[in-house]
Amino acid sequence: MSGEDDIRLELLFFSVGGVHFAVDSGQVAGIATYDGEQADDLFWFHEEMGYDGNSVSYHSPNIVTIRTGGVSSYRVIIDSMEDIAEFSQNDIRLFPPLLEVFSLRRGMWGVLPRHGRMVLLVDFKRLIREIRPDIN
Amino acid sequence: MADSEEQLKSELILGELKKRQRTKEVVDVEEERVKVVIFMCGVNLYAFYGRDVREILPSCAISWVPSLPEYLPGLINVRGDIESVINLRHFLGEEKDDHCKCLIAMAVRGDFHSGILIDSIEDVVDIPLSTILPPLATLNGAARDLVIGEIEYGGETISLLDIGKLAALIAL
């Protein structure tokens, strides 16, 4: 693949419950500290992602506001942002076929091996389309 | 008394025995053999066809992924390739256990490839194809969907599992 074809992504890294995630910074409209607020457009990340019965603790919760492109807003509580870095599409691995059918339902579209960890790439727009079509 | 040109009875018998032996050797050589990997999963021994198992990995960190079914514990990184892992116990009706102590058999059949959690490798043996018997009619429900035959090993009857059936079961 030539350099001109290479799509680059700026990723925001965060973790929730010991699982590492990253989101394209272009989907994020803003980040704010979570102060205990409750609202109809505000969701806990672990609930959105289907962590099921696993208890999840947030050490430094933050609210990420996602650009929805519609009139409704969508905000997610995550643990603190850990890093921002740019990557090439060539750095990203596909989910194995057996898992992809499940991962895509929760907006997880790829895997980035980084620092010996597997970082799960989340597309919040896909997640909204899958589980909250009323917001789209 | 028979003359010396008449064939001795012993020669006749000897010739017949040697002929039989040669025939048996030919049969032995021509009989198709298959390699099977015998492993422990839960409290029972099972086997896979050796051709379906690419390698056995030592226990390694499995990265959990939200929203996966119980039989898919997560992802592993095999020399840069991201692979899925299947918890075989779920399909065999074996008791659940800690993944950390398990080995991972990398299974490949056509387009299907995945790690499969097993407890330990017991043996890898070549067996005549003819010694693989049809699955027992009394086999319990959980394992029945995966078993392609039965083999004898160390005086025990072991279920031979089919990777293709496992792939089909998961694809459902």
Interface residues (C-beta under 8 A of the other chain):
Chain A: V19 H46 M49 G50 Y51 D52 R93 L94 F95 P96 P97 L98 L99 F102 S103 R105 R106 M108 V111 P113 R117 M118 L120
Chain B: S63 W64 V65 P66 S67 L68 P69 L72 L75 N77 G80 D81 I82 E83 S84 I86 D111 H113 S114 I170
